[in-house]
Amino acid sequence: MTPLFDHADFRKASGSGTGDCVEVAITEHTTDLVGLRDSKNPGNAVLVVTSEEWIAFSGALS
């Protein structure tokens, strides 16, 4: 896992149920970065994007 997100509180959408989902984390130490991981493999790699990239991506989904 990416050390910046070792102790991060990853969250997934409340409507996602128990299925395989993407989890998202922002920590107090990395407020300008967003960590993304696969909920079915939480110990695998974390994709790190900037907060601007996350806003653009999540905004495009709406």
mmCIF file of the N, C-alpha and C atoms, coordinates in Angstrom:
data_MODEL
# 
_entry.id   MODEL 
# 
loop_
_atom_site.group_PDB 
_atom_site.id 
_atom_site.type_symbol 
_atom_site.label_atom_id 
_atom_site.label_alt_id 
_atom_site.label_comp_id 
_atom_site.label_asym_id 
_atom_site.label_entity_id 
_atom_site.label_seq_id 
_atom_site.pdbx_PDB_ins_code 
_atom_site.Cartn_x 
_atom_site.Cartn_y 
_atom_site.Cartn_z 
_atom_site.occupancy 
_atom_site.B_iso_or_equiv 
_atom_site.pdbx_formal_charge 
_atom_site.auth_seq_id 
_atom_site.auth_comp_id 
_atom_site.auth_asym_id 
_atom_site.auth_atom_id 
_atom_site.pdbx_PDB_model_num 
ATOM 1   N N  . MET A 1 1  ? 0.851   -1.179 0.000   1.00 0.00 ? 1  MET A N  1 
ATOM 2   C CA . MET A 1 1  ? 0.000   0.000  0.000   1.00 0.00 ? 1  MET A CA 1 
ATOM 3   C C  . MET A 1 1  ? 0.894   1.239  0.000   1.00 0.00 ? 1  MET A C  1 
ATOM 4   N N  . THR A 1 2  ? 0.365   2.340  -0.517  1.00 0.00 ? 2  THR A N  1 
ATOM 5   C CA . THR A 1 2  ? 1.078   3.596  -0.527  1.00 0.00 ? 2  THR A CA 1 
ATOM 6   C C  . THR A 1 2  ? 1.204   4.102  0.907   1.00 0.00 ? 2  THR A C  1 
ATOM 7   N N  . PRO A 1 3  ? 2.432   4.359  1.393   1.00 0.00 ? 3  PRO A N  1 
ATOM 8   C CA . PRO A 1 3  ? 2.613   4.759  2.801   1.00 0.00 ? 3  PRO A CA 1 
ATOM 9   C C  . PRO A 1 3  ? 1.756   5.946  3.237   1.00 0.00 ? 3  PRO A C  1 
ATOM 10  N N  . LEU A 1 4  ? 1.498   6.898  2.354   1.00 0.00 ? 4  LEU A N  1 
ATOM 11  C CA . LEU A 1 4  ? 0.668   8.051  2.723   1.00 0.00 ? 4  LEU A CA 1 
ATOM 12  C C  . LEU A 1 4  ? -0.732  7.642  3.150   1.00 0.00 ? 4  LEU A C  1 
ATOM 13  N N  . PHE A 1 5  ? -1.183  6.477  2.701   1.00 0.00 ? 5  PHE A N  1 
ATOM 14  C CA . PHE A 1 5  ? -2.546  6.038  2.979   1.00 0.00 ? 5  PHE A CA 1 
ATOM 15  C C  . PHE A 1 5  ? -2.598  4.780  3.837   1.00 0.00 ? 5  PHE A C  1 
ATOM 16  N N  . ASP A 1 6  ? -1.486  4.445  4.503   1.00 0.00 ? 6  ASP A N  1 
ATOM 17  C CA . ASP A 1 6  ? -1.437  3.242  5.338   1.00 0.00 ? 6  ASP A CA 1 
ATOM 18  C C  . ASP A 1 6  ? -2.533  3.200  6.398   1.00 0.00 ? 6  ASP A C  1 
ATOM 19  N N  . HIS A 1 7  ? -2.811  4.310  7.031   1.00 0.00 ? 7  HIS A N  1 
ATOM 20  C CA . HIS A 1 7  ? -3.786  4.343  8.120   1.00 0.00 ? 7  HIS A CA 1 
ATOM 21  C C  . HIS A 1 7  ? -5.015  5.183  7.763   1.00 0.00 ? 7  HIS A C  1 
ATOM 22  N N  . ALA A 1 8  ? -5.239  5.331  6.463   1.00 0.00 ? 8  ALA A N  1 
ATOM 23  C CA . ALA A 1 8  ? -6.359  6.150  6.003   1.00 0.00 ? 8  ALA A CA 1 
ATOM 24  C C  . ALA A 1 8  ? -7.679  5.428  6.218   1.00 0.00 ? 8  ALA A C  1 
ATOM 25  N N  . ASP A 1 9  ? -8.707  6.206  6.388   1.00 0.00 ? 9  ASP A N  1 
ATOM 26  C CA . ASP A 1 9  ? -10.064 5.694  6.532   1.00 0.00 ? 9  ASP A CA 1 
ATOM 27  C C  . ASP A 1 9  ? -10.721 5.715  5.155   1.00 0.00 ? 9  ASP A C  1 
ATOM 28  N N  . PHE A 1 10 ? -10.618 4.601  4.441   1.00 0.00 ? 10 PHE A N  1 
ATOM 29  C CA . PHE A 1 10 ? -11.206 4.501  3.111   1.00 0.00 ? 10 PHE A CA 1 
ATOM 30  C C  . PHE A 1 10 ? -12.710 4.322  3.233   1.00 0.00 ? 10 PHE A C  1 
ATOM 31  N N  . ARG A 1 11 ? -13.438 4.964  2.328   1.00 0.00 ? 11 ARG A N  1 
ATOM 32  C CA . ARG A 1 11 ? -14.900 4.885  2.333   1.00 0.00 ? 11 ARG A CA 1 
ATOM 33  C C  . ARG A 1 11 ? -15.405 4.580  0.935   1.00 0.00 ? 11 ARG A C  1 
ATOM 34  N N  . LYS A 1 12 ? -16.569 3.946  0.893   1.00 0.00 ? 12 LYS A N  1 
ATOM 35  C CA . LYS A 1 12 ? -17.225 3.724  -0.390  1.00 0.00 ? 12 LYS A CA 1 
ATOM 36  C C  . LYS A 1 12 ? -18.633 4.280  -0.302  1.00 0.00 ? 12 LYS A C  1 
ATOM 37  N N  . ALA A 1 13 ? -19.253 4.441  -1.436  1.00 0.00 ? 13 ALA A N  1 
ATOM 38  C CA . ALA A 1 13 ? -20.595 5.021  -1.478  1.00 0.00 ? 13 ALA A CA 1 
ATOM 39  C C  . ALA A 1 13 ? -21.564 4.175  -0.677  1.00 0.00 ? 13 ALA A C  1 
ATOM 40  N N  . SER A 1 14 ? -22.452 4.818  0.042   1.00 0.00 ? 14 SER A N  1 
ATOM 41  C CA . SER A 1 14 ? -23.409 4.098  0.878   1.00 0.00 ? 14 SER A CA 1 
ATOM 42  C C  . SER A 1 14 ? -24.357 3.236  0.050   1.00 0.00 ? 14 SER A C  1 
ATOM 43  N N  . GLY A 1 15 ? -24.595 3.603  -1.192  1.00 0.00 ? 15 GLY A N  1 
ATOM 44  C CA . GLY A 1 15 ? -25.480 2.835  -2.055  1.00 0.00 ? 15 GLY A CA 1 
ATOM 45  C C  . GLY A 1 15 ? -24.805 1.667  -2.746  1.00 0.00 ? 15 GLY A C  1 
ATOM 46  N N  . SER A 1 16 ? -23.524 1.433  -2.438  1.00 0.00 ? 16 SER A N  1 
ATOM 47  C CA . SER A 1 16 ? -22.795 0.385  -3.145  1.00 0.00 ? 16 SER A CA 1 
ATOM 48  C C  . SER A 1 16 ? -23.079 -1.014 -2.612  1.00 0.00 ? 16 SER A C  1 
ATOM 49  N N  . GLY A 1 17 ? -23.697 -1.124 -1.455  1.00 0.00 ? 17 GLY A N  1 
ATOM 50  C CA . GLY A 1 17 ? -24.002 -2.442 -0.888  1.00 0.00 ? 17 GLY A CA 1 
ATOM 51  C C  . GLY A 1 17 ? -22.737 -3.200 -0.522  1.00 0.00 ? 17 GLY A C  1 
ATOM 52  N N  . THR A 1 18 ? -22.756 -4.498 -0.742  1.00 0.00 ? 18 THR A N  1 
ATOM 53  C CA . THR A 1 18 ? -21.596 -5.317 -0.388  1.00 0.00 ? 18 THR A CA 1 
ATOM 54  C C  . THR A 1 18 ? -20.795 -5.727 -1.613  1.00 0.00 ? 18 THR A C  1 
ATOM 55  N N  . GLY A 1 19 ? -21.139 -5.178 -2.777  1.00 0.00 ? 19 GLY A N  1 
ATOM 56  C CA . GLY A 1 19 ? -20.435 -5.527 -4.007  1.00 0.00 ? 19 GLY A CA 1 
ATOM 57  C C  . GLY A 1 19 ? -19.027 -4.974 -4.049  1.00 0.00 ? 19 GLY A C  1 
ATOM 58  N N  . ASP A 1 20 ? -18.320 -5.340 -5.095  1.00 0.00 ? 20 ASP A N  1 
ATOM 59  C CA . ASP A 1 20 ? -16.960 -4.847 -5.284  1.00 0.00 ? 20 ASP A CA 1 
ATOM 60  C C  . ASP A 1 20 ? -17.021 -3.390 -5.723  1.00 0.00 ? 20 ASP A C  1 
ATOM 61  N N  . CYS A 1 21 ? -16.293 -2.544 -5.023  1.00 0.00 ? 21 CYS A N  1 
ATOM 62  C CA . CYS A 1 21 ? -16.387 -1.105 -5.246  1.00 0.00 ? 21 CYS A CA 1 
ATOM 63  C C  . CYS A 1 21 ? -15.022 -0.457 -5.186  1.00 0.00 ? 21 CYS A C  1 
ATOM 64  N N  . VAL A 1 22 ? -15.002 0.783  -5.599  1.00 0.00 ? 22 VAL A N  1 
ATOM 65  C CA . VAL A 1 22 ? -13.824 1.622  -5.414  1.00 0.00 ? 22 VAL A CA 1 
ATOM 66  C C  . VAL A 1 22 ? -14.006 2.339  -4.086  1.00 0.00 ? 22 VAL A C  1 
ATOM 67  N N  . GLU A 1 23 ? -12.951 2.346  -3.288  1.00 0.00 ? 23 GLU A N  1 
ATOM 68  C CA . GLU A 1 23 ? -12.972 3.075  -2.019  1.00 0.00 ? 23 GLU A CA 1 
ATOM 69  C C  . GLU A 1 23 ? -12.090 4.311  -2.154  1.00 0.00 ? 23 GLU A C  1 
ATOM 70  N N  . VAL A 1 24 ? -12.460 5.373  -1.450  1.00 0.00 ? 24 VAL A N  1 
ATOM 71  C CA . VAL A 1 24 ? -11.789 6.663  -1.555  1.00 0.00 ? 24 VAL A CA 1 
ATOM 72  C C  . VAL A 1 24 ? -11.327 7.120  -0.181  1.00 0.00 ? 24 VAL A C  1 
ATOM 73  N N  . ALA A 1 25 ? -10.146 7.738  -0.136  1.00 0.00 ? 25 ALA A N  1 
ATOM 74  C CA . ALA A 1 25 ? -9.637  8.277  1.134   1.00 0.00 ? 25 ALA A CA 1 
ATOM 75  C C  . ALA A 1 25 ? -8.914  9.600  0.910   1.00 0.00 ? 25 ALA A C  1 
ATOM 76  N N  . ILE A 1 26 ? -9.149  10.511 1.831   1.00 0.00 ? 26 ILE A N  1 
ATOM 77  C CA . ILE A 1 26 ? -8.399  11.756 1.927   1.00 0.00 ? 26 ILE A CA 1 
ATOM 78  C C  . ILE A 1 26 ? -7.964  11.843 3.377   1.00 0.00 ? 26 ILE A C  1 
ATOM 79  N N  . THR A 1 27 ? -6.700  12.077 3.622   1.00 0.00 ? 27 THR A N  1 
ATOM 80  C CA . THR A 1 27 ? -6.216  12.132 5.003   1.00 0.00 ? 27 THR A CA 1 
ATOM 81  C C  . THR A 1 27 ? -5.799  13.551 5.373   1.00 0.00 ? 27 THR A C  1 
ATOM 82  N N  . GLU A 1 28 ? -5.646  13.795 6.645   1.00 0.00 ? 28 GLU A N  1 
ATOM 83  C CA . GLU A 1 28 ? -5.216  15.127 7.105   1.00 0.00 ? 28 GLU A CA 1 
ATOM 84  C C  . GLU A 1 28 ? -3.808  15.446 6.632   1.00 0.00 ? 28 GLU A C  1 
ATOM 85  N N  . HIS A 1 29 ? -3.017  14.413 6.323   1.00 0.00 ? 29 HIS A N  1 
ATOM 86  C CA . HIS A 1 29 ? -1.639  14.615 5.866   1.00 0.00 ? 29 HIS A CA 1 
ATOM 87  C C  . HIS A 1 29 ? -1.559  14.786 4.358   1.00 0.00 ? 29 HIS A C  1 
ATOM 88  N N  . THR A 1 30 ? -2.621  14.425 3.658   1.00 0.00 ? 30 THR A N  1 
ATOM 89  C CA . THR A 1 30 ? -2.600  14.469 2.190   1.00 0.00 ? 30 THR A CA 1 
ATOM 90  C C  . THR A 1 30 ? -3.867  15.128 1.653   1.00 0.00 ? 30 THR A C  1 
ATOM 91  N N  . THR A 1 31 ? -4.193  16.301 2.145   1.00 0.00 ? 31 THR A N  1 
ATOM 92  C CA . THR A 1 31 ? -5.443  16.943 1.751   1.00 0.00 ? 31 THR A CA 1 
ATOM 93  C C  . THR A 1 31 ? -5.457  17.318 0.268   1.00 0.00 ? 31 THR A C  1 
ATOM 94  N N  . ASP A 1 32 ? -4.308  17.400 -0.371  1.00 0.00 ? 32 ASP A N  1 
ATOM 95  C CA . ASP A 1 32 ? -4.265  17.717 -1.798  1.00 0.00 ? 32 ASP A CA 1 
ATOM 96  C C  . ASP A 1 32 ? -4.216  16.463 -2.663  1.00 0.00 ? 32 ASP A C  1 
ATOM 97  N N  . LEU A 1 33 ? -4.253  15.277 -2.028  1.00 0.00 ? 33 LEU A N  1 
ATOM 98  C CA . LEU A 1 33 ? -4.228  14.008 -2.742  1.00 0.00 ? 33 LEU A CA 1 
ATOM 99  C C  . LEU A 1 33 ? -5.403  13.134 -2.320  1.00 0.00 ? 33 LEU A C  1 
ATOM 100 N N  . VAL A 1 34 ? -5.861  12.312 -3.246  1.00 0.00 ? 34 VAL A N  1 
ATOM 101 C CA . VAL A 1 34 ? -6.955  11.384 -2.988  1.00 0.00 ? 34 VAL A CA 1 
ATOM 102 C C  . VAL A 1 34 ? -6.457  9.983  -3.307  1.00 0.00 ? 34 VAL A C  1 
ATOM 103 N N  . GLY A 1 35 ? -6.690  9.053  -2.393  1.00 0.00 ? 35 GLY A N  1 
ATOM 104 C CA . GLY A 1 35 ? -6.304  7.659  -2.612  1.00 0.00 ? 35 GLY A CA 1 
ATOM 105 C C  . GLY A 1 35 ? -7.513  6.840  -3.026  1.00 0.00 ? 35 GLY A C  1 
ATOM 106 N N  . LEU A 1 36 ? -7.340  6.000  -4.033  1.00 0.00 ? 36 LEU A N  1 
ATOM 107 C CA . LEU A 1 36 ? -8.401  5.128  -4.525  1.00 0.00 ? 36 LEU A CA 1 
ATOM 108 C C  . LEU A 1 36 ? -7.900  3.692  -4.466  1.00 0.00 ? 36 LEU A C  1 
ATOM 109 N N  . ARG A 1 37 ? -8.757  2.777  -4.021  1.00 0.00 ? 37 ARG A N  1 
ATOM 110 C CA . ARG A 1 37 ? -8.365  1.376  -3.982  1.00 0.00 ? 37 ARG A CA 1 
ATOM 111 C C  . ARG A 1 37 ? -9.572  0.488  -4.282  1.00 0.00 ? 37 ARG A C  1 
ATOM 112 N N  . ASP A 1 38 ? -9.279  -0.758 -4.587  1.00 0.00 ? 38 ASP A N  1 
ATOM 113 C CA . ASP A 1 38 ? -10.290 -1.767 -4.892  1.00 0.00 ? 38 ASP A CA 1 
ATOM 114 C C  . ASP A 1 38 ? -10.747 -2.376 -3.573  1.00 0.00 ? 38 ASP A C  1 
ATOM 115 N N  . SER A 1 39 ? -12.044 -2.332 -3.291  1.00 0.00 ? 39 SER A N  1 
ATOM 116 C CA . SER A 1 39 ? -12.550 -2.826 -2.007  1.00 0.00 ? 39 SER A CA 1 
ATOM 117 C C  . SER A 1 39 ? -12.351 -4.327 -1.825  1.00 0.00 ? 39 SER A C  1 
ATOM 118 N N  . LYS A 1 40 ? -12.281 -5.078 -2.904  1.00 0.00 ? 40 LYS A N  1 
ATOM 119 C CA . LYS A 1 40 ? -12.100 -6.522 -2.759  1.00 0.00 ? 40 LYS A CA 1 
ATOM 120 C C  . LYS A 1 40 ? -10.634 -6.898 -2.561  1.00 0.00 ? 40 LYS A C  1 
ATOM 121 N N  . ASN A 1 41 ? -9.714  -5.945 -2.797  1.00 0.00 ? 41 ASN A N  1 
ATOM 122 C CA . ASN A 1 41 ? -8.277  -6.167 -2.584  1.00 0.00 ? 41 ASN A CA 1 
ATOM 123 C C  . ASN A 1 41 ? -7.672  -4.954 -1.883  1.00 0.00 ? 41 ASN A C  1 
ATOM 124 N N  . PRO A 1 42 ? -8.086  -4.660 -0.663  1.00 0.00 ? 42 PRO A N  1 
ATOM 125 C CA . PRO A 1 42 ? -7.646  -3.428 -0.003  1.00 0.00 ? 42 PRO A CA 1 
ATOM 126 C C  . PRO A 1 42 ? -6.147  -3.355 0.297   1.00 0.00 ? 42 PRO A C  1 
ATOM 127 N N  . GLY A 1 43 ? -5.463  -4.476 0.298   1.00 0.00 ? 43 GLY A N  1 
ATOM 128 C CA . GLY A 1 43 ? -4.030  -4.459 0.557   1.00 0.00 ? 43 GLY A CA 1 
ATOM 129 C C  . GLY A 1 43 ? -3.185  -4.213 -0.675  1.00 0.00 ? 43 GLY A C  1 
ATOM 130 N N  . ASN A 1 44 ? -3.828  -4.171 -1.841  1.00 0.00 ? 44 ASN A N  1 
ATOM 131 C CA . ASN A 1 44 ? -3.099  -3.920 -3.079  1.00 0.00 ? 44 ASN A CA 1 
ATOM 132 C C  . ASN A 1 44 ? -2.793  -2.440 -3.228  1.00 0.00 ? 44 ASN A C  1 
ATOM 133 N N  . ALA A 1 45 ? -2.276  -2.080 -4.366  1.00 0.00 ? 45 ALA A N  1 
ATOM 134 C CA . ALA A 1 45 ? -1.845  -0.707 -4.634  1.00 0.00 ? 45 ALA A CA 1 
ATOM 135 C C  . ALA A 1 45 ? -2.988  0.297  -4.487  1.00 0.00 ? 45 ALA A C  1 
ATOM 136 N N  . VAL A 1 46 ? -2.608  1.502  -4.108  1.00 0.00 ? 46 VAL A N  1 
ATOM 137 C CA . VAL A 1 46 ? -3.531  2.631  -4.021  1.00 0.00 ? 46 VAL A CA 1 
ATOM 138 C C  . VAL A 1 46 ? -3.199  3.562  -5.183  1.00 0.00 ? 46 VAL A C  1 
ATOM 139 N N  . LEU A 1 47 ? -4.209  3.892  -5.962  1.00 0.00 ? 47 LEU A N  1 
ATOM 140 C CA . LEU A 1 47 ? -4.044  4.879  -7.023  1.00 0.00 ? 47 LEU A CA 1 
ATOM 141 C C  . LEU A 1 47 ? -4.173  6.251  -6.378  1.00 0.00 ? 47 LEU A C  1 
ATOM 142 N N  . VAL A 1 48 ? -3.191  7.110  -6.588  1.00 0.00 ? 48 VAL A N  1 
ATOM 143 C CA . VAL A 1 48 ? -3.196  8.439  -5.983  1.00 0.00 ? 48 VAL A CA 1 
ATOM 144 C C  . VAL A 1 48 ? -3.391  9.473  -7.081  1.00 0.00 ? 48 VAL A C  1 
ATOM 145 N N  . VAL A 1 49 ? -4.390  10.344 -6.899  1.00 0.00 ? 49 VAL A N  1 
ATOM 146 C CA . VAL A 1 49 ? -4.663  11.432 -7.835  1.00 0.00 ? 49 VAL A CA 1 
ATOM 147 C C  . VAL A 1 49 ? -4.735  12.736 -7.042  1.00 0.00 ? 49 VAL A C  1 
ATOM 148 N N  . THR A 1 50 ? -4.584  13.841 -7.739  1.00 0.00 ? 50 THR A N  1 
ATOM 149 C CA . THR A 1 50 ? -4.699  15.132 -7.056  1.00 0.00 ? 50 THR A CA 1 
ATOM 150 C C  . THR A 1 50 ? -6.174  15.415 -6.765  1.00 0.00 ? 50 THR A C  1 
ATOM 151 N N  . SER A 1 51 ? -6.402  16.318 -5.835  1.00 0.00 ? 51 SER A N  1 
ATOM 152 C CA . SER A 1 51 ? -7.783  16.665 -5.508  1.00 0.00 ? 51 SER A CA 1 
ATOM 153 C C  . SER A 1 51 ? -8.485  17.286 -6.721  1.00 0.00 ? 51 SER A C  1 
ATOM 154 N N  . GLU A 1 52 ? -7.752  18.024 -7.541  1.00 0.00 ? 52 GLU A N  1 
ATOM 155 C CA . GLU A 1 52 ? -8.339  18.607 -8.746  1.00 0.00 ? 52 GLU A CA 1 
ATOM 156 C C  . GLU A 1 52 ? -8.756  17.515 -9.728  1.00 0.00 ? 52 GLU A C  1 
ATOM 157 N N  . GLU A 1 53 ? -7.932  16.485 -9.876  1.00 0.00 ? 53 GLU A N  1 
ATOM 158 C CA . GLU A 1 53 ? -8.277  15.364 -10.761 1.00 0.00 ? 53 GLU A CA 1 
ATOM 159 C C  . GLU A 1 53 ? -9.508  14.627 -10.246 1.00 0.00 ? 53 GLU A C  1 
ATOM 160 N N  . TRP A 1 54 ? -9.580  14.446 -8.932  1.00 0.00 ? 54 TRP A N  1 
ATOM 161 C CA . TRP A 1 54 ? -10.735 13.755 -8.334  1.00 0.00 ? 54 TRP A CA 1 
ATOM 162 C C  . TRP A 1 54 ? -12.019 14.557 -8.551  1.00 0.00 ? 54 TRP A C  1 
ATOM 163 N N  . ILE A 1 55 ? -11.953 15.866 -8.357  1.00 0.00 ? 55 ILE A N  1 
ATOM 164 C CA . ILE A 1 55 ? -13.128 16.716 -8.552  1.00 0.00 ? 55 ILE A CA 1 
ATOM 165 C C  . ILE A 1 55 ? -13.586 16.656 -10.007 1.00 0.00 ? 55 ILE A C  1 
ATOM 166 N N  . ALA A 1 56 ? -12.650 16.704 -10.942 1.00 0.00 ? 56 ALA A N  1 
ATOM 167 C CA . ALA A 1 56 ? -13.009 16.631 -12.365 1.00 0.00 ? 56 ALA A CA 1 
ATOM 168 C C  . ALA A 1 56 ? -13.637 15.278 -12.686 1.00 0.00 ? 56 ALA A C  1 
ATOM 169 N N  . PHE A 1 57 ? -13.052 14.205 -12.176 1.00 0.00 ? 57 PHE A N  1 
ATOM 170 C CA . PHE A 1 57 ? -13.553 12.862 -12.447 1.00 0.00 ? 57 PHE A CA 1 
ATOM 171 C C  . PHE A 1 57 ? -14.942 12.660 -11.838 1.00 0.00 ? 57 PHE A C  1 
ATOM 172 N N  . SER A 1 58 ? -15.072 12.953 -10.559 1.00 0.00 ? 58 SER A N  1 
ATOM 173 C CA . SER A 1 58 ? -16.361 12.721 -9.891  1.00 0.00 ? 58 SER A CA 1 
ATOM 174 C C  . SER A 1 58 ? -17.440 13.656 -10.416 1.00 0.00 ? 58 SER A C  1 
ATOM 175 N N  . GLY A 1 59 ? -17.061 14.859 -10.823 1.00 0.00 ? 59 GLY A N  1 
ATOM 176 C CA . GLY A 1 59 ? -18.029 15.782 -11.409 1.00 0.00 ? 59 GLY A CA 1 
ATOM 177 C C  . GLY A 1 59 ? -18.539 15.303 -12.748 1.00 0.00 ? 59 GLY A C  1 
ATOM 178 N N  . ALA A 1 60 ? -17.684 14.624 -13.494 1.00 0.00 ? 60 ALA A N  1 
ATOM 179 C CA . ALA A 1 60 ? -18.086 14.106 -14.811 1.00 0.00 ? 60 ALA A CA 1 
ATOM 180 C C  . ALA A 1 60 ? -19.069 12.952 -14.684 1.00 0.00 ? 60 ALA A C  1 
ATOM 181 N N  . LEU A 1 61 ? -19.111 12.313 -13.519 1.00 0.00 ? 61 LEU A N  1 
ATOM 182 C CA . LEU A 1 61 ? -20.018 11.180 -13.299 1.00 0.00 ? 61 LEU A CA 1 
ATOM 183 C C  . LEU A 1 61 ? -21.447 11.628 -13.007 1.00 0.00 ? 61 LEU A C  1 
ATOM 184 N N  . SER A 1 62 ? -21.599 12.859 -12.596 1.00 0.00 ? 62 SER A N  1 
ATOM 185 C CA . SER A 1 62 ? -22.932 13.369 -12.217 1.00 0.00 ? 62 SER A CA 1 
ATOM 186 C C  . SER A 1 62 ? -23.797 13.633 -13.420 1.00 0.00 ? 62 SER A C  1 
# 
